[in-house]
Amino acid sequence: MDETEKYSVVAEGGHDHISACALVLAAMGIDYRQEDTLLLVPDEEADLARQQLQAYYEENSNWPPPQNWIHQRHKQIPPPPTLMMIGALFLFFQITGPWQPGNPWFAAGAIDSSRILDQEQWWRLVTALSLHGNGTHLLGNCLIGGFMVHLLSLTIGYGSSWLLLLVTGALANFLNIVLRDSPHYSVGFSTAVFAAIGMFSGLQIKMGRDAPLRFLVPLGAGAGLLAFLGTEGQHTDLGAHLSGFCCGIVVGQLIIRTNLIKAADNPTIQRFLFFCALAIIFLCWWLAALHAPIPLA
């Protein structure tokens, strides 16, 4: 390098920054001189060097990428009780049996639009989530739904997940019957499952340039659940699925805005929220038992 040449400063900063810029110039075959916190190049190559460095800055403006806060929790916290809750759905189905005429459990706890809207039997919005029309209906919700709920529990905390699933599922059931003009009956945990899928989609909306791709992943899970359950079954409720998904998107955005994710690693909060969810389930079935002759004793 000719010492008589005149040099211009094209970059300045810490050692790591200067070293990275020097690598860029070296890759482009541009002579440079590194002096502590300065990077210099011959005057005649200064414009080209600045252009290359500017391109480097723009290409790496978002690097390293921000940490994806939608991630599994690795701290020493109790594992989500997903298996216990899914097992409870199986056991409960052994007690209630399938949906058939004269079944007292479905008479007391299924979605019945006229009884909910005219007789204010609001508990049905929750109790219907624990009832299933048949074994295939139950299996689809437990396999695919259990997987989605487990991931949601790992993401925002198991207590937050189950409480939000109940509330969102109940809200989706309500919207579904309000938007219909005719009497409507339905059961199934799939409304809450689609709410979980919607929450994932809502959480992913604000994740950068690849958000559309991230948004499609939960949609694929929803399509898989629909394919498993079918779309023509007697008690398959596509309106409830859509309502659950849309409500879930809104809740996912609320989770972002309220920063609820911060409570995911707090065992005390998650335990409290989980017991709140259980209390809601038991309360709703207790109210159902007061208004219908079902064997709850």
VODOLUM-791875 format. One record per residue (C-alpha): y, z, x. Coordinates in Angstrom, 1 decimal, always signed. Each point is the difference from the previous one (the first is absolute). Layout:
REM residues N
(site (Y; Z; X))
...
END
This chain:
REM residues 297
(site (+0.0; +0.0; +0.0))
(site (+3.4; -1.1; +1.5))
(site (+2.1; +3.1; +0.5))
(site (+3.2; -2.1; -0.1))
(site (-0.6; -0.9; -3.6))
(site (+2.1; +1.7; -2.7))
(site (-1.9; +2.0; -2.6))
(site (+0.7; +1.0; -3.6))
(site (-1.3; +3.0; -1.8))
(site (-2.3; -1.1; -2.9))
(site (-1.5; +3.3; -0.9))
(site (+0.5; +3.7; +0.6))
(site (-1.8; +3.2; -1.0))
(site (-2.9; +2.2; +0.9))
(site (-2.8; -0.8; +2.4))
(site (-2.5; -1.1; -2.7))
(site (+2.6; -2.2; -1.7))
(site (+1.0; -1.7; +3.3))
(site (-3.6; -0.5; +1.0))
(site (-0.8; -1.6; -3.3))
(site (+3.0; -2.4; +0.3))
(site (-1.0; -0.8; +3.5))
(site (-3.5; -1.1; -1.2))
(site (+1.6; -2.3; -2.6))
(site (+2.2; -1.6; +2.7))
(site (-2.9; -0.3; +2.4))
(site (-2.2; -1.7; -2.7))
(site (+2.8; -2.6; -0.4))
(site (+0.3; -0.6; +3.7))
(site (+3.6; +1.4; +0.2))
(site (+1.0; +1.8; +3.2))
(site (+1.3; +3.5; -0.5))
(site (+1.1; +3.0; +1.9))
(site (-0.8; +3.6; -1.2))
(site (+2.4; +2.7; +1.1))
(site (-0.7; +3.4; -1.6))
(site (+1.2; -0.4; -3.6))
(site (+1.2; -3.6; +0.4))
(site (-1.7; -3.3; -0.2))
(site (+1.9; -2.9; +1.7))
(site (-0.6; -3.7; +0.2))
(site (+1.8; -2.9; +1.7))
(site (+3.2; -1.0; -1.9))
(site (-1.4; -3.5; -0.7))
(site (-3.1; +1.5; -1.7))
(site (+1.8; +2.8; -1.8))
(site (+0.4; -1.9; -3.4))
(site (-3.7; -1.0; +0.0))
(site (-1.0; +3.5; +0.9))
(site (+2.0; +1.5; -2.8))
(site (-1.4; -2.4; -2.5))
(site (-3.6; +0.8; +1.1))
(site (+0.7; +3.8; -0.2))
(site (+1.7; -0.3; -3.4))
(site (-3.1; -1.9; -1.3))
(site (-2.1; +2.8; +1.5))
(site (+2.1; +2.7; -1.7))
(site (-0.2; -1.8; -3.4))
(site (-3.8; -0.5; +0.2))
(site (-0.6; +3.6; +0.9))
(site (+2.7; +1.6; -2.2))
(site (-2.7; +1.7; -2.2))
(site (-2.3; +0.9; +2.9))
(site (-1.6; +2.4; +0.2))
(site (-0.5; -0.1; -3.8))
(site (+0.8; +3.2; -1.9))
(site (-2.9; +2.3; -0.5))
(site (-1.8; -0.8; -3.3))
(site (+0.3; +3.2; -1.9))
(site (-2.6; -1.2; -2.4))
(site (-2.9; +1.2; +2.1))
(site (-2.9; +2.3; -0.1))
(site (+0.7; +3.6; +0.8))
(site (-1.7; +1.2; +3.2))
(site (+1.2; +3.6; +0.1))
(site (-2.3; +3.0; -0.6))
(site (+0.3; +0.0; -3.8))
(site (-2.9; +0.2; -2.6))
(site (-1.5; -3.4; -0.9))
(site (+0.9; -1.3; -3.4))
(site (-2.4; +1.2; -2.8))
(site (-0.6; -3.7; -1.1))
(site (-3.8; +0.4; +0.0))
(site (+0.3; +3.1; -2.1))
(site (+2.3; -1.6; -2.6))
(site (-2.0; -3.2; -0.2))
(site (-3.2; +2.0; -0.3))
(site (+1.6; +2.0; -2.8))
(site (+0.6; -3.3; -1.9))
(site (-3.7; -0.8; +0.4))
(site (-1.0; +3.4; -1.2))
(site (+2.4; -0.1; -2.9))
(site (-1.5; -3.4; -1.1))
(site (-3.4; +1.7; -0.1))
(site (+1.5; +2.4; -2.5))
(site (+2.0; -2.4; -2.1))
(site (-2.2; -3.0; +0.0))
(site (+1.2; -3.5; -0.7))
(site (+2.5; -1.0; -2.7))
(site (-1.8; -0.4; -3.3))
(site (+0.7; +0.8; -3.6))
(site (+0.0; +3.6; -0.8))
(site (+0.3; +1.2; +3.6))
(site (+2.2; +3.2; -0.3))
(site (+1.4; -0.2; +3.5))
(site (+1.5; -3.5; -0.6))
(site (+1.2; +1.0; -3.4))
(site (+1.9; +2.9; +1.5))
(site (+1.1; -1.5; +3.4))
(site (+0.2; -3.8; -0.1))
(site (+3.3; -1.9; -0.3))
(site (+0.7; -0.4; -3.7))
(site (+3.4; -1.5; -0.5))
(site (+0.5; +1.2; -3.5))
(site (-1.0; +3.6; +0.8))
(site (+2.2; +0.1; +3.1))
(site (+3.1; -1.5; -1.6))
(site (-0.3; +1.3; -3.6))
(site (-1.8; +3.3; +0.6))
(site (+1.4; +0.8; +3.4))
(site (-3.4; +0.5; +1.7))
(site (+1.5; -0.6; +3.4))
(site (-2.9; +1.5; +1.9))
(site (-2.0; -3.1; -0.6))
(site (+2.2; -1.8; +2.6))
(site (-1.7; +2.2; +2.6))
(site (-3.4; +0.7; -1.5))
(site (-0.7; -3.7; -0.4))
(site (+0.2; -0.4; +3.8))
(site (-3.2; +2.1; +0.3))
(site (-2.1; -1.9; -2.5))
(site (-1.9; -3.2; +0.6))
(site (-1.5; -2.5; -2.4))
(site (-3.2; -0.6; +1.9))
(site (-1.7; +0.3; +3.3))
(site (+1.4; -3.2; +1.4))
(site (+3.5; +1.0; -0.9))
(site (-0.5; +3.4; +1.7))
(site (-1.6; -1.6; +3.1))
(site (+2.8; -2.4; +0.6))
(site (+2.7; +2.7; -0.3))
(site (-1.9; +2.3; +2.3))
(site (-0.9; -2.5; +2.8))
(site (+3.2; -2.0; +0.3))
(site (+2.2; +2.5; -1.6))
(site (-1.3; +2.9; +2.1))
(site (+0.7; -2.1; +3.1))
(site (+3.6; -0.7; -1.0))
(site (+0.7; +3.7; -1.1))
(site (-1.5; +1.2; +3.3))
(site (+2.4; -2.2; +2.0))
(site (+2.9; +1.1; -2.1))
(site (-1.0; +3.6; +0.6))
(site (+0.0; -0.6; +3.7))
(site (+3.4; -1.6; -0.2))
(site (+2.1; +2.3; -2.2))
(site (-2.3; +3.0; -0.2))
(site (-2.8; +0.8; -2.4))
(site (+2.0; +2.3; -2.2))
(site (+2.9; -2.4; -0.4))
(site (-2.5; -2.8; -0.6))
(site (-2.0; +1.6; -2.8))
(site (+3.1; +1.4; -1.8))
(site (+1.9; -3.3; +0.2))
(site (-3.2; -1.9; -1.1))
(site (-0.2; +2.1; -3.1))
(site (+3.7; -0.2; -0.9))
(site (+0.2; -3.7; +0.8))
(site (-3.3; -0.8; -1.8))
(site (+1.2; +1.9; -3.1))
(site (+3.3; -1.8; +0.0))
(site (-1.7; -3.3; +0.4))
(site (-2.3; +0.8; -3.0))
(site (+3.1; +0.9; -2.0))
(site (+1.9; -3.2; +0.8))
(site (-3.1; -2.0; -0.7))
(site (-0.3; +1.3; -3.6))
(site (+3.7; -0.1; -0.7))
(site (+0.2; -3.7; +1.0))
(site (-2.8; -0.9; -2.4))
(site (+0.5; -0.8; -3.7))
(site (-3.5; +0.8; -1.1))
(site (-2.2; +3.1; +0.2))
(site (-1.5; +0.5; +3.4))
(site (-2.9; +1.9; +1.5))
(site (-1.0; +0.3; +3.7))
(site (-1.5; +2.3; +2.6))
(site (-0.4; -0.1; +3.8))
(site (+1.2; +1.2; +3.3))
(site (+0.9; -3.6; +1.0))
(site (+3.5; +0.4; -1.3))
(site (+0.6; +2.6; +2.7))
(site (-1.8; -2.1; +2.5))
(site (+2.4; -2.9; -0.6))
(site (+2.8; +2.5; +0.2))
(site (-1.3; +0.8; +3.5))
(site (-0.1; -3.6; +0.9))
(site (+3.6; -0.4; -1.3))
(site (+1.1; +3.0; +2.1))
(site (-1.4; -1.7; +3.1))
(site (+1.9; -3.2; -0.9))
(site (+3.2; +2.0; -0.7))
(site (-0.4; +1.8; +3.4))
(site (-0.4; -3.3; +1.8))
(site (+3.1; -1.8; -1.5))
(site (+2.3; +1.5; +2.7))
(site (-2.0; -0.8; +3.0))
(site (+1.8; -2.9; +1.7))
(site (-0.6; -3.7; +0.4))
(site (-3.7; +0.1; -0.7))
(site (+0.5; +1.9; -3.2))
(site (-1.3; -2.9; -2.2))
(site (-3.3; +0.1; +1.8))
(site (-0.3; +3.7; -0.2))
(site (+0.8; -0.2; -3.7))
(site (-2.9; -2.3; -0.6))
(site (-2.6; +2.4; +1.5))
(site (+0.2; +2.5; -2.9))
(site (+0.1; -2.9; -2.4))
(site (-3.3; -1.2; +1.4))
(site (-1.6; +3.4; -0.6))
(site (+1.3; -0.2; -3.6))
(site (-1.6; -3.4; -0.5))
(site (-3.2; +1.3; +1.4))
(site (-0.1; +2.8; -2.5))
(site (+0.7; -2.4; -2.8))
(site (-2.8; -2.2; +1.1))
(site (-2.4; +2.9; +0.2))
(site (+0.9; +1.4; -3.4))
(site (+0.4; -3.4; -1.6))
(site (+2.7; -1.1; -2.4))
(site (-1.8; -0.4; -3.3))
(site (-1.7; +3.4; -0.5))
(site (+0.5; +1.7; -3.3))
(site (+2.1; +2.8; +1.5))
(site (+1.5; -1.8; +3.0))
(site (+3.7; +0.6; -0.3))
(site (+2.0; -2.6; +2.0))
(site (+3.3; +1.3; -1.5))
(site (-0.7; +3.5; +1.3))
(site (-0.9; -1.5; +3.4))
(site (+3.2; -1.9; +0.2))
(site (+2.0; +2.9; -1.2))
(site (-1.6; +2.3; +2.6))
(site (+0.7; -2.5; +2.7))
(site (+3.7; -0.4; -0.9))
(site (+0.5; +3.7; -0.4))
(site (-1.7; +0.5; +3.4))
(site (+2.5; -2.3; +1.7))
(site (+2.9; +2.0; -1.4))
(site (-1.6; +3.3; +1.1))
(site (-0.7; -1.5; +3.5))
(site (+3.7; -0.8; +0.3))
(site (+0.8; +3.5; -1.1))
(site (-2.3; +1.4; +2.6))
(site (+2.0; -1.9; +2.6))
(site (+3.4; +1.1; -1.3))
(site (-0.9; +3.7; -0.4))
(site (-1.9; +0.0; +3.3))
(site (-3.0; +1.7; -1.7))
(site (-2.1; -1.2; +2.9))
(site (+1.3; +2.9; +2.0))
(site (-2.0; +2.4; -2.1))
(site (-3.3; -1.7; +0.7))
(site (-0.9; +2.2; +3.0))
(site (+1.0; +3.3; -1.7))
(site (-3.3; +1.6; -1.2))
(site (+1.8; +2.5; -2.2))
(site (+2.0; -2.6; -1.9))
(site (-3.0; -2.3; -0.4))
(site (-2.2; +2.8; -1.2))
(site (+2.6; +1.1; -2.6))
(site (+0.5; -3.6; -1.3))
(site (-3.8; -0.6; -0.2))
(site (-0.5; +3.2; -2.1))
(site (+2.9; -1.2; -2.2))
(site (-1.9; -3.2; -0.6))
(site (-3.2; +1.9; -0.8))
(site (+2.0; +2.3; -2.4))
(site (+1.4; -3.1; -1.8))
(site (-3.5; -1.4; -0.5))
(site (-1.4; +3.3; -1.3))
(site (+3.0; +0.6; -2.2))
(site (-0.2; -3.4; -1.6))
(site (-3.8; +0.4; -0.8))
(site (+0.7; +3.5; -1.3))
(site (+2.6; -1.5; -2.4))
(site (-2.6; -2.7; -1.0))
(site (-2.6; +2.7; -0.7))
(site (+2.5; +1.8; -2.4))
(site (+0.3; -3.1; -2.1))
(site (-3.5; -1.4; +0.0))
(site (-3.6; +1.4; -0.1))
(site (-1.2; -0.8; +3.5))
(site (-2.5; +2.2; +2.0))
(site (+2.4; +1.5; +2.6))
(site (-1.4; +3.5; -0.1))
END
